[in-house]
Amino acid sequence: MSISYRLLRSILFRLDPEQAHRLAIRALASGLLPRHRFDPDPRLKRTLMGHEFANPIGMAAGFDKDGEAIDGIFDLGFGFVEVGTVTPRPQEGNPRPRLFRLPADRALINRLGFNNHGFEALHRRLVGRRDKGGIIGVNIGANRDSVDRVEDYVQGVRQFSDIAGYLTVNISSPNTPGLRDLQENAAIVDLLERVVAARDATSRRPPILLKIAPDLDDAALEAIVEAALAAKIEGMIVANTTTTRHRMKDLKSSEVGGLSGWPLMRRSNIMIAKVRKLAGSQLVLIGVGGVYSAGLAFVKIAAGADLVQLYTGLIYEGPGLPGEILSGLTQLMERNGFATVSDLVGSDADRWAKARL
């Protein structure tokens, strides 16, 4: 963390978390933050799902729900950006307060509830910047009061197939009652069959990824991976926020909602490794949870992640974090004998798959 961001963070952390977040989005959207220029390093490139990723570090969904600051986010050095979660109709989300910092745990708790401007508004923004390029994933969800939640996902596939680099089916947020029920075996099979059919009926046929919760037991995880492979989707994002609270220090840890950040790091690494062992190379895996440094990104990739996303780490470490990860990652690869980031993927999966929380 730079000295300048350390000072800025002390000011931002005095503000309400949502207010500080809105200021960050506005600053990025307005181009007020300095642009970080990075010469692409061929050792960090990945060709996955029909895209060439300049580097494996991405912005996770939830930071820029409505695609307001995509270009500013890319300017920080990210290799890809995921926007959303977005729902068919705009919705306000849950009552405030609904976002909490846990500095003692280097974590966040959110119970935002898919607050967003809806499919149409995001689609217009994405079409408006189409010529600027960049790999953009669209994370789609269901409205809280939807009668047919699977149909909401189908609508999302149809809405964004013409513009998205990939589509993420988010069924793992803990903040929409009943949403995680879609991870159960019969429900997930039906969901994936319908979204894949909708995707295959489009002309561009973008890749589909499934974002899962980190709180699944081994049997449920195995069933989901089996369903993903049977449906022939392209990948999985492992994992969303957790509802568990294990060895927490901060007094706010009792707040209801999804926990992200450092406490999720080990849990997500173990799950990534287990999915890698179950799926082999048949699924692209994006690892999320507790990435605050190049070393932690290195470990997550070694556990089995093809790509890595972060969000909470940016809040605690500042806008220079992506660049610090990129430069540090190549140094760690050199030190440990990996010629490319592709060689690193899954190199430590066996150990992580056997690890305990």
C-alpha positions in Angstrom: 0.0 0.0 0.0 1.4 3.4 -1.0 1.8 6.2 1.6 -0.7 8.4 -0.3 -3.4 5.7 -0.2 -2.7 5.0 3.4 -3.6 8.7 4.1 -6.6 8.6 1.7 -7.9 5.4 3.3 -7.9 7.0 6.7 -10.2 9.6 5.3 -12.4 7.2 3.3 -12.8 4.9 6.3 -14.4 7.7 8.2 -17.2 7.8 5.7 -20.1 5.5 5.4 -18.9 2.5 3.3 -21.5 3.0 0.6 -20.7 6.7 0.4 -17.0 5.9 0.0 -17.8 3.4 -2.7 -19.9 5.9 -4.7 -17.0 8.3 -4.5 -14.6 5.7 -5.8 -16.9 4.8 -8.7 -17.3 8.5 -9.6 -13.5 9.1 -9.4 -12.9 6.1 -11.7 -15.7 7.1 -14.1 -14.3 10.7 -14.3 -10.7 9.6 -15.0 -9.5 11.4 -11.8 -7.2 8.5 -10.7 -3.8 8.2 -12.4 -3.7 5.7 -15.3 -1.3 2.8 -14.7 0.5 1.9 -17.9 1.8 -1.7 -18.0 3.7 -3.3 -20.9 2.0 -6.6 -21.5 4.1 -9.4 -20.2 3.8 -12.5 -22.4 4.4 -14.7 -19.4 1.1 -13.6 -17.9 -1.1 -14.0 -21.0 -3.8 -16.6 -21.1 -6.0 -17.6 -24.0 -9.2 -18.9 -22.5 -12.8 -19.2 -23.7 -11.9 -17.7 -27.0 -10.4 -14.6 -25.4 -6.8 -13.5 -25.0 -6.4 -12.1 -21.4 -3.4 -9.8 -21.2 -3.0 -10.8 -17.6 -5.0 -13.1 -15.2 -6.1 -10.4 -12.7 -9.7 -9.2 -12.9 -12.1 -7.0 -11.1 -14.8 -9.0 -9.4 -18.5 -8.4 -9.8 -20.1 -6.2 -7.2 -17.7 -3.3 -7.4 -19.2 -1.7 -10.6 -22.6 -3.2 -10.7 -24.0 -0.9 -13.4 -20.9 -0.6 -15.6 -20.3 3.1 -14.8 -16.5 3.0 -14.4 -15.3 0.2 -16.7 -12.6 2.3 -18.5 -11.2 3.7 -15.2 -11.0 0.2 -13.8 -9.1 -1.1 -16.8 -6.7 1.8 -16.4 -5.7 0.4 -13.0 -4.1 -2.6 -14.9 -6.8 -5.2 -14.7 -6.9 -7.8 -17.5 -10.7 -8.1 -17.4 -13.6 -6.6 -15.6 -16.9 -8.2 -14.4 -19.9 -6.0 -14.0 -23.1 -6.7 -12.1 -24.8 -8.4 -10.5 -27.6 -7.0 -12.6 -31.3 -8.1 -12.6 -34.0 -7.8 -15.3 -35.7 -4.9 -13.5 -34.0 -2.2 -11.4 -34.2 -2.8 -7.7 -33.2 -0.8 -4.6 -31.8 -3.8 -2.7 -32.0 -4.2 1.0 -32.5 -1.4 3.6 -29.4 0.5 4.8 -27.0 0.1 6.5 -26.0 -2.9 4.3 -22.3 -2.6 3.9 -19.8 -3.0 6.7 -16.0 -2.7 7.0 -14.2 -5.1 9.3 -10.7 -3.6 9.6 -9.6 -6.0 12.3 -10.3 -8.9 9.8 -9.4 -7.1 6.6 -12.9 -7.9 5.4 -16.3 -6.7 4.3 -19.8 -7.8 5.1 -22.5 -6.9 2.6 -26.2 -7.5 2.4 -26.8 -5.2 -0.5 -29.4 -7.5 -2.2 -28.6 -7.0 -5.9 -29.2 -3.2 -5.9 -28.8 -2.2 -9.6 -30.3 -0.2 -12.5 -31.5 -3.2 -14.4 -30.7 -5.0 -17.7 -31.6 -2.2 -20.1 -29.4 0.5 -18.4 -26.3 -1.7 -18.3 -26.8 -2.9 -21.8 -26.9 0.7 -23.1 -23.7 1.5 -21.3 -21.9 -1.6 -22.7 -23.1 -0.8 -26.2 -21.9 2.8 -25.8 -18.3 1.7 -25.1 -18.2 -1.3 -27.5 -15.4 0.2 -29.6 -13.1 0.6 -26.6 -12.5 -3.1 -26.2 -11.5 -5.1 -23.2 -12.9 -8.4 -21.9 -16.0 -7.6 -19.9 -18.0 -10.3 -18.1 -21.7 -9.6 -17.1 -22.9 -11.1 -13.9 -26.6 -11.8 -14.0 -29.0 -12.4 -11.2 -32.7 -12.7 -10.4 -35.1 -10.1 -9.1 -36.0 -10.6 -5.4 -39.8 -10.8 -6.2 -39.4 -12.8 -9.4 -42.0 -15.5 -10.0 -39.6 -17.5 -12.2 -36.1 -16.9 -11.3 -34.6 -19.2 -13.9 -36.4 -17.2 -16.5 -34.6 -14.1 -15.2 -31.3 -15.7 -16.0 -32.5 -16.8 -19.4 -33.5 -13.2 -20.1 -30.1 -12.1 -19.0 -28.4 -14.4 -21.4 -30.6 -13.1 -24.3 -30.1 -9.5 -23.3 -26.3 -9.5 -23.1 -25.2 -12.2 -25.5 -24.5 -9.6 -28.2 -22.0 -7.6 -26.0 -20.6 -9.7 -23.1 -17.2 -11.3 -23.2 -18.7 -13.9 -20.9 -21.8 -14.3 -18.8 -21.8 -15.3 -15.1 -24.8 -17.0 -13.7 -24.8 -15.9 -10.0 -26.9 -18.2 -7.9 -24.8 -17.9 -4.8 -25.5 -14.5 -3.2 -26.7 -15.0 0.4 -28.6 -11.8 0.3 -31.6 -12.8 -1.9 -33.8 -15.2 0.0 -34.0 -18.6 -1.5 -31.4 -17.9 -4.3 -28.9 -20.4 -3.1 -31.6 -23.1 -3.4 -30.8 -23.0 -7.1 -27.5 -24.8 -6.3 -29.4 -27.9 -5.3 -29.1 -30.8 -7.8 -32.4 -30.9 -9.7 -32.6 -27.1 -9.7 -29.0 -26.6 -11.0 -29.6 -29.1 -13.8 -32.7 -27.3 -15.0 -31.1 -23.9 -14.7 -28.1 -24.8 -16.7 -30.1 -26.6 -19.4 -32.2 -23.5 -19.9 -29.5 -20.9 -19.9 -27.3 -22.9 -22.2 -30.2 -23.5 -24.6 -30.8 -19.7 -24.6 -27.1 -19.0 -25.2 -26.9 -21.5 -28.0 -29.8 -19.8 -29.7 -27.9 -16.6 -30.0 -25.4 -15.7 -32.8 -22.3 -14.9 -30.6 -22.7 -17.7 -28.1 -20.6 -16.2 -25.3 -19.1 -18.4 -22.6 -21.2 -19.2 -19.5 -19.7 -19.4 -16.1 -21.4 -20.4 -12.8 -20.6 -18.6 -9.6 -20.9 -20.8 -6.6 -21.0 -20.3 -2.8 -17.9 -21.3 -0.7 -20.2 -23.0 1.9 -21.0 -26.1 -0.1 -20.1 -29.5 1.4 -18.1 -31.9 -0.7 -21.2 -33.9 -2.0 -23.0 -30.7 -3.1 -19.8 -29.4 -4.8 -19.3 -32.7 -6.6 -22.9 -32.6 -7.9 -22.6 -29.0 -9.1 -19.3 -29.8 -11.0 -21.0 -32.8 -12.5 -23.9 -30.7 -13.6 -21.6 -28.0 -15.0 -19.7 -30.6 -17.0 -22.9 -32.2 -18.3 -24.3 -28.9 -19.4 -21.0 -28.1 -21.1 -20.7 -24.6 -19.7 -17.2 -23.0 -20.0 -16.3 -22.4 -16.4 -17.0 -21.6 -12.7 -16.2 -18.8 -10.4 -15.1 -20.0 -7.0 -16.3 -18.5 -4.8 -18.9 -15.9 -3.7 -19.1 -14.5 -0.2 -19.5 -16.7 2.8 -22.1 -16.8 5.6 -19.7 -18.5 8.0 -17.8 -16.6 10.7 -14.6 -18.4 11.7 -12.2 -16.9 14.2 -13.4 -13.4 13.5 -12.0 -10.4 15.5 -14.0 -7.4 14.5 -17.1 -6.6 16.5 -19.1 -6.0 13.3 -18.6 -9.7 12.3 -22.0 -10.5 13.7 -23.7 -8.5 11.0 -25.9 -10.6 8.7 -24.7 -10.8 5.1 -21.9 -12.2 2.9 -18.4 -12.0 4.2 -15.5 -11.2 1.8 -11.8 -10.6 2.0 -9.0 -12.2 4.0 -11.2 -14.6 6.0 -12.3 -16.2 2.7 -8.8 -16.8 1.3 -8.2 -20.3 2.7 -11.8 -21.5 2.2 -11.8 -20.4 -1.5 -8.4 -21.9 -2.2 -9.5 -25.3 -0.9 -12.7 -25.2 -2.9 -10.8 -24.1 -6.1 -8.4 -27.0 -5.7 -11.3 -29.5 -5.2 -13.1 -28.2 -8.3 -9.8 -28.4 -10.3 -9.4 -32.0 -9.2 -13.0 -32.9 -10.1 -13.1 -31.1 -13.4 -9.5 -31.3 -14.6 -8.9 -28.9 -17.5 -12.6 -29.1 -18.7 -13.6 -25.9 -16.8 -12.0 -22.5 -16.7 -11.8 -21.5 -13.0 -11.8 -18.0 -11.8 -10.6 -17.8 -8.2 -12.0 -15.1 -5.8 -11.5 -14.4 -2.1 -8.8 -12.8 -0.1 -6.4 -11.5 -2.7 -4.4 -8.7 -1.2 -0.9 -9.2 -2.7 1.1 -10.9 -5.5 1.8 -13.8 -3.1 -1.8 -14.5 -2.4 -2.6 -14.3 -6.2 0.3 -16.8 -6.8 -1.1 -19.2 -4.2 -4.6 -19.0 -5.6 -3.4 -19.8 -9.1 -1.3 -22.6 -7.8 -4.4 -24.0 -6.1 -6.1 -24.3 -9.5 -7.4 -20.9 -10.6 -6.8 -20.0 -14.3 -7.7 -16.4 -13.5 -8.1 -14.4 -10.3 -10.5 -11.7 -9.3 -10.4 -9.2 -6.4 -12.6 -6.5 -4.9 -12.2 -6.2 -1.1 -8.4 -6.2 -1.5 -8.7 -3.0 -3.6 -10.5 -1.2 -0.7 -7.8 -2.1 1.8 -4.7 -1.9 -0.4 -5.6 0.8 -2.8 -5.7 1.4 -6.6 -2.1 0.4 -7.1 -2.8 -3.2 -6.0 -3.3 -4.7 -9.6 0.0 -3.3 -10.7 1.7 -4.5 -7.6 0.3 -8.0 -8.2 1.4 -8.1 -11.8 5.0 -7.1 -11.1 5.2 -9.3 -8.0 3.6 -12.3 -9.8 6.3 -12.5 -12.4 9.0 -12.3 -9.8 7.5 -15.1 -7.8 7.1 -17.2 -11.0 10.8 -16.7 -11.8 11.8 -17.5 -8.2 9.8 -20.8 -8.3 10.7 -21.9 -11.8 7.5 -21.3 -13.7 8.1 -20.0 -17.2 4.5 -18.9 -17.7 1.4 -18.4 -15.5 -0.2 -21.3 -17.4 2.5 -23.6 -15.9 1.6 -22.3 -12.4 -2.1 -23.2 -12.6 -3.0 -26.1 -10.4 0.7 -26.9 -9.4 -0.3 -27.1 -5.8 -3.9 -28.4 -6.2 -3.2 -31.7 -4.6 -2.1 -30.2 -1.3 -4.8 -27.6 -1.2 -7.5 -30.2 -2.0 -6.5 -32.1 1.2 -6.2 -29.0 3.4 -8.6 -28.3 6.3 -10.2 -25.0 7.2 
